[in-house]
Amino acid sequence: MGLCDACRSAINPTPRVIVDGPPPVIACMGYHGPVPGIVTAHKDRGAAWLTDELGHWLAHGLAPAIAAVPGHVDVVPVPSTARAVRRRGADHAADMTRSALRTLDASNASLAQVLHRTRRVADQLEVRHEDRSANQRGSMRAPTGEGDVILVDDVRTSGATIDEACRALGWSGRRVLSVVVLADAATPLRWP
């Protein structure tokens, strides 16, 4: 299996800062064209064969974020709910992040699955935009720790999931240096 030539040629990761922060949010591409279908196929339709392709695209944004860190950095994927992992058979963000780190072979970065869901949340796409923060609020935790982290997620829409993950990581004693997302759905006019 593989992506069709038209889909492959339509996707050109061009990472850019979409939120100045702190922490800055870097997106690898816009959420348009074939990207929504590819992300949905990977996330909700069992297309695990897309993991390495998505990881390769994510690596475009993760590389400069890792290079900006003078020492070791943990790369933390936003966790799926336990229910979603059971339904999907995988934690798509963790798998995509693991693949990106393999692609980069960065000696100063390692995958750290330290974020955990504390309760069930509704799918953000099913929640009104103005209710997304409340849906995510208090839904994640991380054990006490320290050190610098880069947070990774698949798609940024309202930013509520990222905000909650940053809150939980900060509360645990970690410092979020940057956030890298595969795709930006919040600012479609930013992307060609």
CORKA-V516222 format. One record per backbone hydrogen bond with DSSP energy under -1.0 kcal/mol. CO is the residue of the C=O (numbers start at 0). NH is the residue of the N-H. Records with the same first field share a line. If there is no record, write none. Layout:
CO: NH / NH
//
This chain:
3: 7
4: 8
5: 9
15: 26
18: 24
23: 178
24: 17 / 18
25: 180
26: 15
27: 13
28: 183
29: 31
31: 34
33: 37
34: 38
35: 39
36: 40
37: 41
38: 42
39: 43
40: 44 / 46
45: 47
46: 49
47: 50
49: 53
50: 54
51: 55
52: 56
53: 57
54: 58
57: 60 / 61
58: 62
60: 64
61: 65
62: 66
63: 67
65: 68
72: 109
73: 149
74: 111
75: 151
80: 84
81: 85
82: 86
83: 87
84: 88
90: 94
91: 95
92: 96
93: 97
94: 98
95: 99
96: 100
97: 101
98: 102
99: 103
100: 104
105: 108
107: 72
109: 74
111: 113
115: 140
122: 125
123: 126
127: 130
128: 131
130: 134
131: 135
132: 136
135: 138
138: 117
140: 115
146: 174
147: 73
148: 176
149: 75
150: 179
151: 77
152: 181
153: 182
155: 184
158: 162
159: 163
160: 164
161: 165
162: 166
163: 167
164: 168
165: 169
166: 170
167: 171
168: 173
169: 172
171: 144
174: 148
177: 150
178: 25
179: 152
180: 27
182: 155
183: 30
186: 189
187: 190
//
